[in-house]
Amino acid sequence: MRPAIRIAGVEKSFGDTRALCSIDLSVATGELFGLIGADGAGKTTLIRILCTLLLPDRGKAEVLGYDSAAEYRSIRSRIGYMPGRFSLYEDLSVEENLRFFATVFNTSVEENYELIRDIYSQLEPFRTRRAGRLSGGMKQKLALSCALVHRPDLLLLDEPTTGVDAVSRKEFWEMLARLKEQGITILVSTPYMDEATRCDRVAFLQEGRLLAVDTPEGVTALFRAPLLAVSAREKHRLITELRAFPHARSAYAFGSSVHYADLRDEVSAAEIEAYLQSKGLRDLSVAPVKPGIEDTFMALMQEKGGCDE
Amino acid sequence: MKKRFSLSRSFRGFVGKEFLHIFRDRRTAAILFGMPVIQLLLFGYAIRNEINEVKLAVCDLSHDSVSEAVTDELLSSGTFVLAGEPDAPSAIAPLFERGALDEAIVFEPGFGDRLEKDGKAELQIITDGSDPNVSRIITGYTAQVVGDYLGRRTPSGSGGRGVMVEPLMLFNPALKSVYLFVPGLMALILMLVSSLMTSISITREKESGTMEVLLVSQLKPMQIIVGKVVPYFILSFVNVVSIVLIASLVFGVPCRGSHLLLLMESLLFIMTALSLGIFISTMTGSQQVAMMISLGGLLLPTVLLSGFIFPVESMPLPLQLISNIIPARWYLVIVRAIMLKGAGFEYLWKETLVLVVMTAVLLGASVRKFRERLD
């Protein structure tokens, strides 16, 4: 099947700042694709190119089989776009927002109610409330309903879970999974690495470069260095001491403990424990741990991004 | 055919949404509709250049029939109230200091006799120079009343010839400042509502990110612009009608020329102001900047340089040149001519043409600058 998105050699600069450098990426139809990266990695720029709001300086982007530069009108009517901030009219009510976005996309709420019922039904009790008075999670649901109301083939969501509580985030991903079942291709960007596991495939973006594109399992498997979970009473000093260890690859806070990766192929927990004891750290616990996808991202982030390499 | 119908549906939805914005925010709605009325009443009642109940002291050193008749004439004009009759000119200054007086007049000894014999007599008018505007108006008005009276007393005119009358009476005879304010106020309010409100409402969409979604939607850029303009066009028109109505019903300001012409010219000026607003919003993406430009860059020049308060002819040359690019200057000429002079289109086509050209240039520039993509 033809891919929903095909990006070849796309570059974009703003003045002297290179936002994207030579991006190649392809998203299959029906896929739930995650674009992971920190703030300023280029996620928003890439999504704006895909929804035809920006033109790439170089390269070619094809969305739903249409060229993003020449056939942008055909793309615009077939995609649902949710910009970074929930772009709602805060002075209009929930219902007025939905109706408005339905009319400007040439449809009505009734025509596609099937698709959004699942999401919108949670908002129905607040139908007459102004969008500005909704909680972050509800704004997110309303914005998603508005982006879906014209039954797009492709959803482009720019950081939909930023600034939303943990429960709403979880619910949101469940909604995306159900939308995927309805055959809608979804590209979603997020700075939260733990959300990567909910995608079919993810791309890791750093300073305008794609550092990895794979399934979550595939990305996790990229991490090969021995990994230890270490905890001690003084966490901050623990990180400093671990980083000072001659064979240290990396040490970073991970939940309540610290994940330590070694440069050598083999490392024993006892060796590290002895080293830390000699540094006067107390209440130590050191245990080997299986790397998760976040460990891979942390490791990838150590690699320098940027266009010049 | 079906496509055109559906496009117009999304356009209608867009215009409807704009009206919702306007009426949803009570403050905006109050400003839009309350401002014209409040400003008109303010200018009409409070901020007057005309004079009323001038406290007048008469120091009559002559006490003859002429000086008394002149005093009676002044006091019976309805403008002056007698506030004292000091015996000597030296007693006047303390009265001014106490704030008991706005004006004092002093008849020289033998005023009537000298007027009869020499055809020349002196009447001193003393006013409070700390308020030069009022002072000048009072002086001029007094001189006119005196001059009129003396002229009437000797129909041949020989008696009045000796009294110097300052040529300040070019004011409108009743000194109705509201006549002058109404046209200026119309220009000001239309400028404010049209430019400020459109530029803010467009930049607000840019700030909130909704513009991105609108651009991706079925709406064409032209429809977005027109959809933004239509509601304010209608509102401004309602404002024009209400200003003209209040002016005529409450203050008795006449509209001597054609009402239709006045409305058509006002619609043209609204278009100019709206295109200015659109142009501003293409230059900036922030509501704050748009507001600064609209208020600082449009409102002040409209008040100060359009001839609303200070006549263009009395400005220094550089300011006169600048005033040419201010749309309100031309609109003001048109409205004053239609309302007060009853002028027809044959006298106003030049000013009208200026406004048409300004609108076309601004709209053209805006459409060129308005992009279907983000910058």
Boltz contact constraints between the chains, C-beta under 6 A:
constraints:
  - contact:
      token1: [A, 51]
      token2: [B, 216]
      max_distance: 6.0
  - contact:
      token1: [A, 53]
      token2: [B, 212]
      max_distance: 6.0
  - contact:
      token1: [A, 53]
      token2: [B, 373]
      max_distance: 6.0
  - contact:
      token1: [A, 53]
      token2: [B, 374]
      max_distance: 6.0
  - contact:
      token1: [A, 54]
      token2: [B, 374]
      max_distance: 6.0
  - contact:
      token1: [A, 76]
      token2: [B, 216]
      max_distance: 6.0
  - contact:
      token1: [A, 81]
      token2: [B, 216]
      max_distance: 6.0
  - contact:
      token1: [A, 83]
      token2: [B, 209]
      max_distance: 6.0
  - contact:
      token1: [A, 83]
      token2: [B, 212]
      max_distance: 6.0
  - contact:
      token1: [A, 85]
      token2: [B, 209]
      max_distance: 6.0
  - contact:
      token1: [A, 87]
      token2: [B, 208]
      max_distance: 6.0
  - contact:
      token1: [A, 87]
      token2: [B, 209]
      max_distance: 6.0
  - contact:
      token1: [A, 87]
      token2: [B, 210]
      max_distance: 6.0
  - contact:
      token1: [A, 87]
      token2: [B, 213]
      max_distance: 6.0
  - contact:
      token1: [A, 91]
      token2: [B, 24]
      max_distance: 6.0
  - contact:
      token1: [A, 91]
      token2: [B, 25]
      max_distance: 6.0
  - contact:
      token1: [A, 92]
      token2: [B, 20]
      max_distance: 6.0
  - contact:
      token1: [A, 100]
      token2: [B, 17]
      max_distance: 6.0
  - contact:
      token1: [A, 103]
      token2: [B, 10]
      max_distance: 6.0
  - contact:
      token1: [A, 103]
      token2: [B, 13]
      max_distance: 6.0
  - contact:
      token1: [A, 104]
      token2: [B, 10]
      max_distance: 6.0
  - contact:
      token1: [A, 104]
      token2: [B, 13]
      max_distance: 6.0
  - contact:
      token1: [A, 104]
      token2: [B, 217]
      max_distance: 6.0
  - contact:
      token1: [A, 104]
      token2: [B, 219]
      max_distance: 6.0
  - contact:
      token1: [A, 105]
      token2: [B, 217]
      max_distance: 6.0
  - contact:
      token1: [A, 105]
      token2: [B, 218]
      max_distance: 6.0
  - contact:
      token1: [A, 106]
      token2: [B, 6]
      max_distance: 6.0
  - contact:
      token1: [A, 106]
      token2: [B, 10]
      max_distance: 6.0
  - contact:
      token1: [A, 106]
      token2: [B, 218]
      max_distance: 6.0
